Amino acid sequence: SEFVIQDDDLKIGLDRLYEYMNINELSDDKSIIITNSVNGKIANALTDNIHIYCFDNDYYCSMASQIVNKEKNKKDKIEFLFGDISQFFTSEFNNNFIADAVITCPSQFNNTYKKLDSEMKYRQMDSYEYYTKRSIDFLHSGGVCMSIIPTSMDSYIKKQVANYNKPVSLLNSLAFGRGYSFIYIKKLFFLLTKQLNFRN
């Protein structure tokens, strides 16, 4: 949960994300999805020039996130969507809902996707793998997923992503020694991936 993430660690993690996204204080056309806004801390820490989409399927967490981010809301820089990202996979995926980056902080207690996702292979995943992989589907080509997971799951998630059947690249990971790691995954351009595979 983002409750345990230290503010200094979050700043370091977000600065790294900005580097990968090529974001600076002048950028005004970038968007980020947060798959589980919880208490709104991550959204509140993002720079004010990014448009944010916050998902949450817990009413009280959603309300807390809205209160914490009321200034961003006044500037129309944040939208709150009540629900889980797995709802997009109950039928044909809505390809129009995409962003430049996705931040996911999966909880082992969130099993909503096991009832909603239409693909059985995804239902069988644990929450850390599920939200990391499904977050990639919301990215533009070249977009970046930042997955915040327990450090004990770091090697496991890297292995699952490396063997993913979609064009992605593991960029880096940061382990903070407090029980959590940030993993950065880039969604590759499909055409480029096909060309590279053909040459090999």
Steps between C-alpha positions, in 0.01 A plus 500: 500500500614855437445564871845352571690682223729768639467846343871520416489161325192602307671816377801299380272249330293766325807695388623184330159458334514859372840427345367198314191695388706807403286720724604841630326803650399619151328178392125547475376207295598199714260270682537241774262230623516389862336159531427528873506851645455385866560814709598721207864542602650395166263718299570797727876455454478519119583831335205729432549501121408129462142387445420217743238225490447341844325164529369367830236239579482592869259787575688634803837488326351679201359773724832536683685530171260769381547700820881476488502605133234771510741765366584289195126442455434875496754532218335214305823300517354188657204268442369243746360176358318275744586144407783264413706495179391137448157635402654603169565133426149367555438521125688661213773724635441875469808593298416869524583516871879521498766707674869582492565318827326276751588480868378185670535412865332157516357365822500127568149546643350640178358205308231687304661403171449128569126552443508768231780436252370308200829315440553203732879516481487843663252390766748234613782748564582642841417868543859623459540333163147584387508875564854533367414327172152644448633851564710463186181474291415861591827640367580678178787338310808629677305549824628390840346296780630557852406204718549533875526153650645324806874453459448128562303488171759695300676208329171318439336799328810570289494140380128512418538826308810377314297200378192707417352441153473873434776738383644645820840585641610500864666837549612491861397432856561687824506314832473733798581258780166565669323197358394640162646546152408712199521317166493694172371333183481660156243403238690460175394602153358184345644563153849552643469181704395302193799632306742413779357152529521452123868594497571255777 
